[in-house]
Amino acid sequence: MRVSDSYWRGVANKLAKEGIKVVGVPKTIDNDLNETDYTFGFNTAITRATEAIQNLHTTAKSHHRTILVEIMGRHAGYIAMNVGISGGAEVVLVPEKEFDINKDVIRPIIEGRNIGKKHYVVVVAEGAGGAIEIAKKITEIAEIEARATILGHIQRGGSPTVYDRVIASRMGVHAVNLLKNNIINRIVILKDNKVTDLEITEALNMKKTLDEEVFELNKILSI
């Protein structure tokens, strides 16, 4: 069973409690399962989103605009955080952190303008707020032209990256071997680049926290 959003996690737990043999693999683009370093699908999603942002930089630069890009992530900001770094965003907004539009969005843009920047990219995880509404506020408050783009399900499409293919294959083989040996009610995980497994309830009940070091890295690189 793929273990992704809360619905499927709940189903996996219920099936295990009913005595059905369950082995789960962490398939979710959000990368928000705590006990695994990585969930397959994540690398493909951030690759697609980064490609889109790189294309949007051209328009932002030629028109001296602020472009807001809404990224998937209702409850987790891992996609937005990583895409912000790789795509060269000035600001990243994630659902795990409250933000003040004047302090956390408009001020960095104005500070950038004061040192000669003429275009800006703001990455917004969908759970942090609507990019369209935030763009309107930037235009109204700072009198800086801002436009919003919502990537939507384009992040979930296309061929998987090589990394995702390899990790999914490794995890799939591990899951089949567990079942062959009648080892059940487990979730396959990746720890320190080694594929292993955990008891299903333990693996699914813990919430993954945002990596503060990576989040702060984006602020440093955006200066």
N, C-alpha and C positions, 0 to 999 in steps of 0.2 A: 504494500500500500504506500502511495505517496503521502507524505506528511507535509502539508503546506499551511493553509490558513486554519483558523480556530475551529471551523466546522469539521474538517478532516481529522484534526487532532482529537476532537471529542469523539468522533466515530471510532478512531483507532483504539482509544481507551475503552469505550463501551464494548467493542468486539472482543477485546482481550479479557475483559471482566466476564463476558458470557462464555468464555472457554474456547473461543475461536482462535486458531493459531494465527498470530499476527507478527509480521516483521515489516517495519516501516523504513522508507528511505527519505531523506530530507530534500524534497523537491519544492523549492519556493524561490522566486526571484528576490524576495525581501531579505534573505539571509538573517532571519530573526529567531532562529532556534538556538537557545543558549548553549547547549552542551556540544554543539558541533562548531568547528571553526568556519565551516563553509557548507552552504546548501547549493546543490547544482541548479543552474538556471540564472544565478546571480551574475556570473561573469558575462553571460550573453546579454542580459538586460543592461548592464552598465556600459557594455561595448556599444550597443545600439544607441543608447541615450547620449553617450559621449560623441558619437559620430554626428548625431543631430545637432548638438550644441556647437560643434566645430563648424558646421554649415551655417548656423545662425550667427556666428561671430562675423561672418562676411557682411551680412546685412546690417548688423549692429554697427560695424565699423564704417561702412560706406555712408550710412545715414546718421551717424553720431547719435545712436539711440541706446536706451536701456531696454534690453530684452529679458523678459521673465519666462522661464521654462518650467512648466509644471510636470513633475516627475511622479511616477507611481510610488506609493508608500503611505497608506492610510494610517498605520500605527507605528511604522518604523522608518527611520531616515537613512538607512544604510545605502540605499541606491543614490539618493540625493547627495549625501556626504561624499561618496566616492566619485560620483559624476562631477560634483563641484570642483574637486581637486584636479581630476584628469581633464576637465573641460575648461579650466581657467576662469571659473566664476568669481565675481567679486563678493557675492553674498550667497549663503546657503541657509535655507530655512527648513527645519525638520520638526516633526510633531513632538519629539521628546523635549524640546526647549521652547519656552514661551519667548516671544520677541516683541520689541517695541519698534514700530515702523519708522519712527523718527531716528532713534538711536542706532538700531541694528540694520536698517536698510538704507534710509536716505542719507544719513551721515557718512557712511563709507563711500557712497556714490559722489557726494559733494567733495569729500576729501580727495577722492581720485581725480575729480575735475580740477581741483585746485593745483594738482601736481602735473596736469597736462593730459590726463586720460579723456578720451572723447566718446568712448562706448563702454557699456557695462553689461554683464550677464548676471542675472539673479536666478538661482535654482531653487524651486519651491517644491517640497514634497507635498503631495495632495492633502495629507493629513495636517499640514501646518497652516493651510489657508488657501483660498482660491487665487491663482496667479492673475486672473483678469481683474479681480477686485483690488488686489495689491498694486497692480499697474496703474489703475485709475487713481489710487491714493497718491502714488509717487508723482504723477502728472499734476494733480491738484495741489499738493503740498509744496513740492520742490520746483514745479514748473519745468520739469524735465520730461521730454517725450518718452513714454514707456509703452511697450507693446507686449502682449502675452501670447505664448504658444503652449498648447497642451499636447504633449506627445501621446498620451493615451496608450492604447494597446500595441502601438508600433514597437514598444519596448519588449514585448513578449514574443514577437514574431521573428521570422528568419531562421537561418541555419544556426545551430548551437556552435559556440566557439570550441576550439580544440580542447581548452582546459575543461569546459563543462562536459564534453564527450568523454574525456579520460576519467574524470572524477565519477561521473554517472556509471561508467562501465565498472570501475573498481568497486563502487558501492553495490551495484547490482550483483556482481559475483559474490560479494560477501554476504548479501541477503540470501541468495540461493543456497550458499553453503550452510548458513544457519538453519534453514528449513530442512535441508538434507540430513542434518545432524539432530533434528527435532529440538532445536534451541529456538524457543518462541517468545513472543511478547517483548521484542527487542527493537530498538531503533538504531540503524546504522549511522555512525558519525565519523567525522574526520577530525583527528587531533594530532597536531604537529606533523601533518602530512602522512599520518598513518590511519588506515581505515580500521575501525573497531566498532563496538556496539555497547549500548546501555539498556538497562531495564526501561520499558516504555513509559511508565508513569514518571520516573525520575527525569527522563529526558524531556518530556513534554511540559512539565509543570513549572519549569524555571524560565523566567523572562530574561532575554538578552538585553544588556544595557549598552548604551552608545559608547563608543570608544572616544573618550574625551581628548586623547592625544591627537587622533586623526582629525577630529572636529577643529581643534585649535590650529592644526597644520594648515587648514584651508584659509584661516584668517591671516596667517603669516604669509602664505604664498600670494594672497590677493592684494597685498600692499604694493 
